[in-house]
């Protein structure tokens, strides 16, 4: 993978991380007065927040693979 392609992937991962973070603070993840549906006994906002954390962890791992050398 050449440096130009790594930089492109790096920029896409950074944009995706910002979008996922913004999504986490949106009403889609934290709706007012909503605790259903539940998954394994956990309320909606908790399991969606855990899913967002897993996505951010995956983006961090991918970012370490394509981070451009400086």
HUMOWO-V350268 format. One record per helix or strand of 2 or more residues. SS is the DSSP state (alpha for helix, beta for strand). FROM is the first residue (numbers start at 1). TO is the last residue. If there is no record, write none. Layout:
<<SS & FROM & TO> <SS & FROM & TO>>
//
This chain:
<<alpha & 3 & 24> <alpha & 44 & 66>>
//
